[in-house]
Amino acid sequence: MFQKAMVHHKHLMRLARNPDATNGEKIQSEFLAWRILKESVEKMQTLGYLPLKQQTITGDFFHHLMASDGKVMCDEIKNSIKEIEATAIQSGGLGPVEQEEIKKIQSEVANFEKEITQKQEEPNE
């Protein structure tokens, strides 16, 4: 299959380099030659002969503490994490690295929530 694609690619490139060809024919031949090459590589990737680029989810988030109630802030962060997970699942799922990172964030939020609860229960001096 790959050899046949390369034969067609080379033939189209010869047509594109032909001095008797019109500019339109040259442009179309170049375009089709590129398309054959591109689609051959894509087919080889889907068949497993060439590697695919790993899909990654990259993101940064910051949160500015505006409210004095930390409990509300923790609930907002939990909701944001749920939205991120839902979006990731819709776009192909979460990898083990992403799942581990989400668990770390959830753990930090839980620890922060405990600290807030303890501070609120302490008597004001």
Long-range contacts (C-beta under 8 A, 24 or more apart in sequence): 1-40, 1-43, 2-40, 2-44, 5-36, 5-37, 5-39, 5-40, 6-40, 8-36, 9-33, 9-36, 9-37, 9-40, 12-36, 55-92, 57-88, 57-91, 57-94, 57-98, 59-84, 70-112, 70-113, 70-116, 71-113, 71-116, 71-117, 74-109, 74-112, 74-113, 74-116, 77-105, 77-109, 78-106, 78-109, 81-105, 81-106, 81-109
